[in-house]
Amino acid sequence: MTGIVRRGWIRSLIFLLPLITLLLFGLSGGWIRAHAWISGVAVACAEAALLIGWLRSGGRGQGHEAAPAPFRIALGFLDGAYLIAVLACVLLLGYVFDVSAAAYFTVHLILLAGYAVIAALLRFSGKFAGAQDQKQRDQRNIRNDLLKRLTSMRARVRGMPDTPGQSDLMEELARFEETIAYGDPGVIAARAGLTGVFEQHLSLLEDQIQLIQAVDGSKKEALTAETVLLVRKIRELILERNNLASPFKSNSV
């Protein structure tokens, strides 16, 4: 709740503080001096930029598309540098040196345009980098979920010591788990998350292992051999996609 109240105050300041600053500068120039109004507008823009940056940093630090920390820090430095540059121009060109209103306005316009362009580039780059980081996290989560399912399958097979062909099935499951553990997370996520065929095969494999536990001894051997072939087929799906995505990668995973 405190965070919501804080953000509400910042939003209010984004409108109130620049307006107050503009009126104070206008008042200092007797309401008619052009330099005073230009200074007021420039400082108001810098204040608004700083407050918007503060609001963004407080509200999106943990968001789905949050920019990585280096980009947020760079934006903070940019906001501060813009404010300092504006204040320096106001002090030097607005009060110390005698420059025309048109030249004074042009300098502040150039500062604002430069700030806007750099800030837009940083925000776009940060958003892209954040999206890539999130994509990689999602891919790792998919891989970890697959590993958990495979670990559960191996535990079930390990609990069937009297099953013919148990060692072959354990070996194939171990190879499959190794392929998932050391394979490209993007390839695995693409195969597991975007193709229903892979999920169907994996669900069938889980059902096959449960069925091996349920049937009597005369059918266990045939079901186990069939399950071994199924594990090899699913593993080949991953290896095939992995080789297409990374042709120079070793096939030994």
Backbone hydrogen bonds in HBPLUS format (Angstrom, degrees):
<---DONOR---> <-ACCEPTOR-->    atom                        ^
c    i                          cat <-CA-CA->   ^        H-A-AA   ^      H-
h    n   atom  resd res      DA  || num        DHA   H-A  angle D-A-AA Bond
n    s   type  num  typ     dist DA aas  dist angle  dist       angle   num
A0005-VAL N   A0001-MET O   3.02 MM   4  6.35 162.0  2.05 154.6 158.8     1
A0006-ARG N   A0002-THR O   2.89 MM   4  6.09 159.2  1.93 149.0 155.3     2
A0007-ARG N   A0003-GLY O   2.96 MM   4  6.17 159.7  2.00 146.7 151.3     3
A0008-GLY N   A0004-ILE O   2.96 MM   4  6.17 148.9  2.06 143.7 152.8     4
A0009-TRP N   A0005-VAL O   2.97 MM   4  6.31 152.1  2.05 150.3 157.1     5
A0010-ILE N   A0006-ARG O   3.03 MM   4  6.34 155.2  2.09 147.4 154.4     6
A0011-ARG N   A0007-ARG O   2.93 MM   4  6.17 159.2  1.97 147.8 153.2     7
A0012-SER N   A0008-GLY O   3.05 MM   4  6.31 154.1  2.12 143.3 150.3     8
A0013-LEU N   A0009-TRP O   2.90 MM   4  6.17 155.5  1.96 148.2 155.2     9
A0014-ILE N   A0010-ILE O   2.94 MM   4  6.21 142.2  2.09 147.8 157.8    10
A0015-PHE N   A0012-SER O   3.21 MM   3  5.64 138.4  2.40 105.6 115.3    11
A0016-LEU N   A0012-SER O   2.92 MM   4  6.10 169.1  1.93 155.7 159.3    12
A0017-LEU N   A0013-LEU O   2.94 MM   4  5.21 147.7  2.05 127.3 137.3    13
A0020-ILE N   A0016-LEU O   2.87 MM   4  6.11 160.1  1.91 158.3 164.0    14
A0021-THR N   A0017-LEU O   2.89 MM   4  6.08 163.3  1.91 155.0 160.0    15
A0022-LEU N   A0018-PRO O   2.90 MM   4  6.07 160.2  1.94 147.5 152.5    16
A0023-LEU N   A0019-LEU O   3.04 MM   4  6.27 161.9  2.07 149.4 153.7    17
A0024-LEU N   A0020-ILE O   2.93 MM   4  6.13 156.1  1.99 150.4 157.3    18
A0025-PHE N   A0021-THR O   3.00 MM   4  6.24 161.0  2.04 153.2 157.6    19
A0026-GLY N   A0022-LEU O   2.96 MM   4  6.17 157.1  2.01 145.5 152.7    20
A0027-LEU N   A0023-LEU O   2.84 MM   4  6.02 153.6  1.91 145.6 152.9    21
A0028-SER N   A0024-LEU O   2.89 MM   4  6.12 150.7  1.97 143.9 152.0    22
A0029-GLY N   A0025-PHE O   3.17 MM   4  6.43 134.6  2.38 140.9 151.4    23
A0029-GLY N   A0026-GLY O   3.24 MM   3  5.28 135.2  2.45  94.9 106.6    24
A0031-TRP N   A0026-GLY O   2.79 MM   5  4.88 152.5  1.86 165.2 155.7    25
A0030-GLY N   A0027-LEU O   3.07 MM   3  5.10 160.9  2.11 110.3 111.7    26
A0033-ARG N   A0029-GLY O   3.24 MM   4  4.95 147.8  2.35 128.5 136.3    27
A0037-TRP N   A0033-ARG O   3.41 MM   4  6.82 157.0  2.47 148.6 153.8    28
A0038-ILE N   A0034-ALA O   2.95 MM   4  6.22 163.0  1.98 158.1 163.2    29
A0039-SER N   A0035-HIS O   2.87 MM   4  6.04 160.5  1.91 147.9 153.6    30
A0040-GLY N   A0036-ALA O   2.90 MM   4  6.10 155.3  1.96 143.8 151.1    31
A0041-VAL N   A0037-TRP O   2.91 MM   4  6.16 161.4  1.94 151.3 155.4    32
A0042-ALA N   A0038-ILE O   2.96 MM   4  6.14 163.2  1.98 150.7 155.4    33
A0043-VAL N   A0039-SER O   2.91 MM   4  6.08 171.9  1.92 156.9 158.9    34
A0044-ALA N   A0040-GLY O   2.91 MM   4  5.92 154.8  1.97 144.0 151.9    35
A0045-CYS N   A0041-VAL O   2.96 MM   4  6.15 155.4  2.02 147.6 153.4    36
A0046-ALA N   A0042-ALA O   3.05 MM   4  6.35 157.5  2.11 147.4 153.5    37
A0047-GLU N   A0043-VAL O   2.91 MM   4  6.14 157.5  1.96 150.2 156.2    38
A0048-ALA N   A0044-ALA O   2.92 MM   4  6.12 161.9  1.95 149.2 154.2    39
A0049-ALA N   A0045-CYS O   2.91 MM   4  6.11 157.9  1.95 148.2 154.3    40
A0050-LEU N   A0046-ALA O   3.00 MM   4  6.20 157.2  2.05 146.0 151.9    41
A0051-LEU N   A0047-GLU O   2.93 MM   4  6.16 160.7  1.97 153.4 158.4    42
A0052-ILE N   A0048-ALA O   2.85 MM   4  6.00 157.7  1.90 150.4 156.7    43
A0053-GLY N   A0049-ALA O   2.98 MM   4  6.13 156.5  2.03 143.9 150.4    44
A0054-TRP N   A0050-LEU O   2.97 MM   4  6.21 148.2  2.08 140.3 149.4    45
A0055-LEU N   A0051-LEU O   2.86 MM   4  6.12 154.2  1.93 145.7 152.7    46
A0056-ARG N   A0052-ILE O   2.88 MM   4  6.14 158.9  1.93 149.4 155.0    47
A0057-SER N   A0053-GLY O   2.97 MM   4  6.13 161.0  2.01 146.5 151.5    48
A0058-GLY N   A0054-TRP O   3.07 MM   4  6.22 147.0  2.18 142.8 151.2    49
A0059-GLY N   A0055-LEU O   2.96 MM   4  6.05 140.3  2.13 144.6 155.1    50
A0060-ARG N   A0056-ARG O   3.00 MM   4  5.81 149.8  2.09 153.3 156.0    51
A0063-GLY N   A0060-ARG O   3.19 MM   3  4.83 171.9  2.20 103.5 106.0    52
A0066-ALA N   A0063-GLY O   3.29 MM   3  4.84 163.8  2.32 102.6 100.8    53
A0071-PHE N   A0068-PRO O   3.05 MM   3  5.75 130.5  2.30 120.7 131.7    54
A0072-ARG N   A0068-PRO O   3.33 MM   4  6.69 157.3  2.39 148.7 155.3    55
A0073-ILE N   A0069-ALA O   2.88 MM   4  6.07 161.0  1.92 162.6 167.8    56
A0074-ALA N   A0070-PRO O   2.95 MM   4  6.08 156.4  2.01 140.5 147.3    57
A0075-LEU N   A0071-PHE O   2.97 MM   4  6.18 154.2  2.03 145.3 151.8    58
A0076-GLY N   A0072-ARG O   3.02 MM   4  6.25 149.9  2.11 140.9 149.1    59
A0077-PHE N   A0073-ILE O   2.93 MM   4  6.28 159.0  1.98 153.9 158.9    60
A0078-LEU N   A0074-ALA O   2.89 MM   4  6.10 153.8  1.96 145.0 152.9    61
A0079-ASP N   A0075-LEU O   2.91 MM   4  6.15 159.5  1.95 149.4 153.9    62
A0080-GLY N   A0076-GLY O   3.05 MM   4  6.30 164.0  2.08 148.8 153.1    63
A0081-ALA N   A0077-PHE O   2.78 MM   4  5.97 159.1  1.82 150.7 157.1    64
A0082-TYR N   A0078-LEU O   2.87 MM   4  6.02 155.0  1.94 148.9 155.4    65
A0083-LEU N   A0079-ASP O   3.06 MM   4  6.33 159.0  2.11 147.6 152.8    66
A0084-ILE N   A0080-GLY O   2.99 MM   4  6.25 162.7  2.02 151.2 155.9    67
A0085-ALA N   A0081-ALA O   2.88 MM   4  6.03 159.3  1.92 147.4 153.5    68
A0086-VAL N   A0082-TYR O   2.94 MM   4  6.14 157.5  1.99 148.5 154.3    69
A0087-LEU N   A0083-LEU O   2.98 MM   4  6.21 165.3  2.00 151.8 155.6    70
A0088-ALA N   A0084-ILE O   2.89 MM   4  6.09 154.6  1.96 148.1 155.5    71
A0089-CYS N   A0085-ALA O   2.99 MM   4  6.21 157.4  2.04 146.4 152.1    72
A0090-VAL N   A0086-VAL O   2.88 MM   4  6.11 158.0  1.92 151.5 158.1    73
A0091-LEU N   A0087-LEU O   2.94 MM   4  6.11 161.6  1.97 147.4 152.0    74
A0092-LEU N   A0088-ALA O   2.85 MM   4  6.00 169.7  1.86 152.5 155.8    75
A0093-LEU N   A0089-CYS O   2.76 MM   4  5.32 142.0  1.90 134.7 146.7    76
A0094-GLY N   A0090-VAL O   3.00 MM   4  4.76 129.6  2.26 110.7 123.9    77
A0096-VAL N   A0091-LEU O   3.20 MM   5  6.50 143.6  2.34 143.0 153.7    78
A0097-PHE N   A0092-LEU O   2.72 MM   5  5.93 169.0  1.73 177.0 178.1    79
A0104-TYR N   A0100-SER O   2.92 MM   4  6.10 162.3  1.95 152.1 157.7    80
A0105-PHE N   A0101-ALA O   2.86 MM   4  5.99 159.6  1.90 148.6 153.9    81
A0106-THR N   A0102-ALA O   2.95 MM   4  6.13 154.1  2.02 143.8 151.2    82
A0107-VAL N   A0103-ALA O   3.00 MM   4  6.28 156.3  2.06 150.7 155.7    83
A0108-HIS N   A0104-TYR O   3.28 MM   4  6.58 164.5  2.30 147.9 151.2    84
A0109-LEU N   A0105-PHE O   2.90 MM   4  6.10 148.8  2.00 146.5 156.3    85
A0110-ILE N   A0106-THR O   2.90 MM   4  6.13 155.6  1.96 150.1 155.8    86
A0111-LEU N   A0107-VAL O   3.02 MM   4  6.31 158.3  2.07 147.8 153.8    87
A0112-LEU N   A0108-HIS O   2.95 MM   4  6.14 162.0  1.98 147.4 151.9    88
A0113-ALA N   A0109-LEU O   2.89 MM   4  6.09 162.8  1.92 150.1 154.9    89
A0114-GLY N   A0110-ILE O   2.89 MM   4  6.03 163.5  1.91 151.2 155.9    90
A0115-TYR N   A0111-LEU O   2.93 MM   4  6.11 161.3  1.97 148.8 154.3    91
A0116-ALA N   A0112-LEU O   2.89 MM   4  6.08 162.7  1.92 150.0 154.9    92
A0117-VAL N   A0113-ALA O   3.00 MM   4  6.19 161.3  2.04 151.0 155.2    93
A0118-ILE N   A0114-GLY O   3.09 MM   4  6.25 172.7  2.10 153.1 155.2    94
A0119-ALA N   A0115-TYR O   2.86 MM   4  5.91 164.6  1.88 154.6 159.8    95
A0120-ALA N   A0116-ALA O   2.94 MM   4  6.00 156.1  2.00 142.5 149.1    96
A0121-LEU N   A0117-VAL O   3.03 MM   4  6.27 158.4  2.08 148.5 154.1    97
A0122-LEU N   A0118-ILE O   2.93 MM   4  6.18 161.1  1.97 151.6 156.8    98
A0123-ARG N   A0119-ALA O   2.89 MM   4  6.07 160.9  1.93 150.9 156.1    99
A0124-PHE N   A0120-ALA O   2.90 MM   4  6.02 161.7  1.93 148.3 153.7   100
A0125-SER N   A0121-LEU O   2.89 MM   4  6.01 165.9  1.91 148.3 152.9   101
A0126-GLY N   A0122-LEU O   2.80 MM   4  5.88 156.2  1.86 144.4 151.9   102
A0127-LYS N   A0123-ARG O   2.85 MM   4  5.97 157.1  1.90 146.2 152.3   103
A0128-PHE N   A0124-PHE O   2.95 MM   4  6.16 159.7  1.99 149.7 155.3   104
A0129-ALA N   A0125-SER O   2.87 MM   4  6.08 163.3  1.90 149.4 154.4   105
A0130-GLY N   A0126-GLY O   2.83 MM   4  5.96 155.6  1.88 146.0 153.2   106
A0131-ALA N   A0127-LYS O   2.91 MM   4  6.10 153.8  1.98 145.1 152.0   107
A0132-GLN N   A0128-PHE O   2.96 MM   4  6.24 152.7  2.03 147.5 155.1   108
A0133-ASP N   A0129-ALA O   2.93 MM   4  6.19 156.1  1.99 147.3 153.8   109
A0134-GLN N   A0130-GLY O   2.95 MM   4  6.17 159.0  1.99 147.6 153.2   110
A0135-LYS N   A0131-ALA O   2.91 MM   4  6.10 151.8  1.99 142.4 150.5   111
A0136-GLN N   A0132-GLN O   2.97 MM   4  6.24 156.4  2.02 148.6 154.2   112
A0137-ARG N   A0133-ASP O   2.94 MM   4  6.25 152.8  2.01 146.7 154.6   113
A0138-ASP N   A0134-GLN O   2.89 MM   4  6.15 157.4  1.94 149.8 155.7   114
A0139-GLN N   A0135-LYS O   2.94 MM   4  6.21 154.6  2.00 146.3 153.4   115
A0140-ARG N   A0136-GLN O   2.95 MM   4  6.21 157.4  2.00 147.3 153.0   116
A0141-ASN N   A0137-ARG O   2.94 MM   4  6.19 150.9  2.03 145.5 153.8   117
A0142-ILE N   A0138-ASP O   2.99 MM   4  6.29 154.7  2.05 148.8 154.9   118
A0143-ARG N   A0139-GLN O   3.02 MM   4  6.31 161.9  2.05 149.1 153.9   119
A0144-ASN N   A0140-ARG O   2.85 MM   4  6.07 158.1  1.90 148.7 154.8   120
A0145-ASP N   A0141-ASN O   2.92 MM   4  6.14 153.1  1.99 146.6 153.6   121
A0146-LEU N   A0142-ILE O   3.03 MM   4  6.33 155.5  2.10 148.5 154.8   122
A0147-LEU N   A0143-ARG O   2.95 MM   4  6.26 155.7  2.01 148.9 155.9   123
A0148-LYS N   A0144-ASN O   2.99 MM   4  6.24 151.1  2.07 145.2 152.6   124
A0149-ARG N   A0145-ASP O   3.07 MM   4  6.38 156.1  2.13 146.3 152.3   125
A0150-LEU N   A0146-LEU O   2.93 MM   4  6.22 157.5  1.98 151.4 157.7   126
A0151-THR N   A0147-LEU O   2.86 MM   4  6.03 155.6  1.92 147.4 154.3   127
A0152-SER N   A0148-LYS O   3.00 MM   4  6.21 153.9  2.07 144.9 151.5   128
A0153-MET N   A0149-ARG O   2.99 MM   4  6.30 150.5  2.08 143.2 151.3   129
A0154-ARG N   A0150-LEU O   2.90 MM   4  6.19 162.7  1.93 153.1 157.1   130
A0155-ALA N   A0151-THR O   3.02 MM   4  6.22 150.7  2.10 142.6 150.7   131
A0156-ARG N   A0152-SER O   3.12 MM   4  6.41 149.0  2.22 142.6 150.2   132
A0157-VAL N   A0153-MET O   2.97 MM   4  6.31 163.5  2.00 155.3 159.4   133
A0158-ARG N   A0154-ARG O   2.82 MM   4  5.95 154.2  1.88 147.2 154.9   134
A0159-GLY N   A0155-ALA O   3.18 MM   4  6.34 131.0  2.43 132.3 143.7   135
A0159-GLY N   A0156-ARG O   3.07 MM   3  5.15 133.1  2.30  95.5 108.7   136
A0160-MET N   A0157-VAL O   3.02 MM   3  5.36 156.4  2.07 116.9 117.7   137
A0163-THR N   A0160-MET O   3.20 MM   3  5.65 161.7  2.23 122.1 122.6   138
A0166-GLN N   A0163-THR O   3.22 MM   3  5.48 141.4  2.37 137.1 131.8   139
A0169-LEU N   A0165-GLY O   3.14 MM   4  6.43 161.3  2.18 153.2 158.0   140
A0170-MET N   A0166-GLN O   2.87 MM   4  6.11 158.7  1.92 153.6 160.0   141
A0171-GLU N   A0167-SER O   2.92 MM   4  6.09 153.1  1.99 144.3 151.5   142
A0172-GLU N   A0168-ASP O   3.00 MM   4  6.27 158.8  2.05 148.7 153.8   143
A0173-LEU N   A0169-LEU O   2.94 MM   4  6.13 160.8  1.98 149.8 155.3   144
A0174-ALA N   A0170-MET O   2.92 MM   4  6.09 150.1  2.01 142.2 150.7   145
A0175-ARG N   A0171-GLU O   2.99 MM   4  6.30 153.6  2.07 146.4 153.1   146
A0176-PHE N   A0172-GLU O   2.92 MM   4  6.14 157.8  1.96 147.7 154.1   147
A0177-GLU N   A0173-LEU O   2.84 MM   4  6.04 158.7  1.89 147.9 153.7   148
A0178-GLU N   A0174-ALA O   2.94 MM   4  6.13 151.3  2.03 142.9 150.8   149
A0179-THR N   A0175-ARG O   2.90 MM   4  6.17 150.5  1.99 145.9 153.9   150
A0180-ILE N   A0176-PHE O   3.04 MM   4  6.37 155.7  2.10 149.3 155.2   151
A0181-ALA N   A0177-GLU O   2.85 MM   4  6.02 161.7  1.88 148.4 154.1   152
A0182-TYR N   A0178-GLU O   2.98 MM   4  6.01 158.5  2.03 149.6 153.4   153
A0183-GLY N   A0179-THR O   2.90 MM   4  5.40 117.2  2.30 133.4 144.9   154
A0188-ILE N   A0184-ASP O   3.02 MM   4  6.27 166.3  2.04 160.4 164.4   155
A0189-ALA N   A0185-PRO O   2.84 MM   4  5.92 160.1  1.88 146.3 152.2   156
A0190-ALA N   A0186-GLY O   2.91 MM   4  6.02 153.8  1.98 141.9 149.3   157
A0191-ARG N   A0187-VAL O   2.94 MM   4  6.13 159.3  1.98 148.3 153.9   158
A0192-ALA N   A0188-ILE O   2.77 MM   4  5.86 161.6  1.80 150.9 156.9   159
A0193-GLY N   A0189-ALA O   2.62 MM   4  5.31 154.5  1.69 140.0 148.6   160
A0194-LEU N   A0190-ALA O   3.10 MM   4  5.32 149.1  2.20 125.1 132.3   161
A0200-GLN N   A0196-GLY O   2.91 MM   4  6.11 155.4  1.97 150.6 157.9   162
A0201-HIS N   A0197-VAL O   2.94 MM   4  6.21 159.5  1.98 151.8 156.8   163
A0202-LEU N   A0198-PHE O   2.93 MM   4  6.20 158.3  1.98 150.8 157.1   164
A0203-SER N   A0199-GLU O   2.88 MM   4  6.05 161.4  1.91 150.2 155.1   165
A0204-LEU N   A0200-GLN O   2.86 MM   4  6.03 153.1  1.93 144.5 152.8   166
A0205-LEU N   A0201-HIS O   2.86 MM   4  6.13 146.7  1.97 143.3 152.5   167
A0206-GLU N   A0202-LEU O   3.04 MM   4  6.40 156.3  2.10 147.6 152.8   168
A0207-ASP N   A0203-SER O   2.96 MM   4  6.26 156.6  2.02 147.1 153.9   169
A0208-GLN N   A0204-LEU O   2.81 MM   4  6.03 151.3  1.89 147.1 155.5   170
A0209-ILE N   A0205-LEU O   3.05 MM   4  6.33 157.6  2.10 150.8 155.3   171
A0210-GLN N   A0206-GLU O   3.10 MM   4  6.37 157.1  2.15 145.8 152.1   172
A0211-LEU N   A0207-ASP O   2.84 MM   4  6.06 148.9  1.94 144.8 154.3   173
A0212-ILE N   A0208-GLN O   2.88 MM   4  6.20 148.7  1.98 147.5 155.7   174
A0213-GLN N   A0209-ILE O   3.29 MM   4  6.57 151.9  2.38 141.5 147.6   175
A0214-ALA N   A0210-GLN O   3.18 MM   4  6.46 134.8  2.40 136.2 148.4   176
A0214-ALA N   A0211-LEU O   2.96 MM   3  4.96 126.2  2.26  94.2 109.1   177
A0215-VAL N   A0211-LEU O   3.00 MM   4  6.19 153.9  2.07 162.5 165.7   178
A0219-LYS N   A0216-ASP O   3.22 MM   3  5.94 150.6  2.32 118.6 125.7   179
A0223-LEU N   A0219-LYS O   3.11 MM   4  6.28 166.9  2.13 156.2 160.3   180
A0224-THR N   A0220-LYS O   2.81 MM   4  5.92 153.4  1.88 149.4 157.4   181
A0225-ALA N   A0221-GLU O   2.99 MM   4  6.21 161.5  2.02 149.3 153.7   182
A0226-GLU N   A0222-ALA O   2.98 MM   4  6.19 155.8  2.04 145.2 152.3   183
A0227-THR N   A0223-LEU O   2.88 MM   4  6.06 148.1  1.98 142.3 151.3   184
A0228-VAL N   A0224-THR O   2.91 MM   4  6.21 149.1  2.01 148.4 156.6   185
A0229-LEU N   A0225-ALA O   3.21 MM   4  6.52 158.5  2.26 145.8 150.1   186
A0230-LEU N   A0226-GLU O   3.06 MM   4  6.34 147.8  2.17 140.3 149.6   187
A0231-VAL N   A0227-THR O   2.94 MM   4  6.22 156.4  1.99 152.0 157.1   188
A0232-ARG N   A0228-VAL O   3.10 MM   4  6.40 159.8  2.14 149.0 154.1   189
A0233-LYS N   A0229-LEU O   2.99 MM   4  6.23 152.7  2.07 144.6 152.0   190
A0234-ILE N   A0230-LEU O   3.00 MM   4  6.29 161.7  2.03 153.6 157.5   191
A0235-ARG N   A0231-VAL O   2.96 MM   4  6.15 161.1  2.00 150.7 156.3   192
A0236-GLU N   A0232-ARG O   2.89 MM   4  6.09 149.8  1.98 144.6 152.9   193
A0237-LEU N   A0233-LYS O   3.13 MM   4  6.46 141.1  2.28 141.2 150.9   194
A0237-LEU N   A0234-ILE O   3.14 MM   3  5.15 125.6  2.45  94.3 108.1   195
A0238-ILE N   A0234-ILE O   3.36 MM   4  6.79 152.1  2.44 146.0 151.7   196
A0239-LEU N   A0235-ARG O   2.97 MM   4  6.29 167.2  1.99 154.2 157.7   197
A0240-GLU N   A0236-GLU O   2.80 MM   4  5.81 159.1  1.85 147.3 152.9   198
A0241-ARG N   A0237-LEU O   3.22 MM   4  6.35 165.4  2.24 142.5 146.0   199
A0242-ASN N   A0238-ILE O   2.84 MM   4  6.00 155.6  1.90 150.2 158.3   200
A0243-ASN N   A0239-LEU O   2.88 MM   4  6.02 154.6  1.95 148.5 153.8   201
A0244-LEU N   A0240-GLU O   3.12 MM   4  6.35 148.5  2.23 142.7 151.0   202
A0245-ALA N   A0241-ARG O   3.00 MM   4  6.22 151.7  2.08 146.4 153.7   203
A0246-SER N   A0242-ASN O   2.91 MM   4  6.01 152.4  1.99 144.9 152.8   204
A0249-LYS N   A0246-SER O   3.02 MM   3  5.38 165.4  2.05 117.3 121.1   205
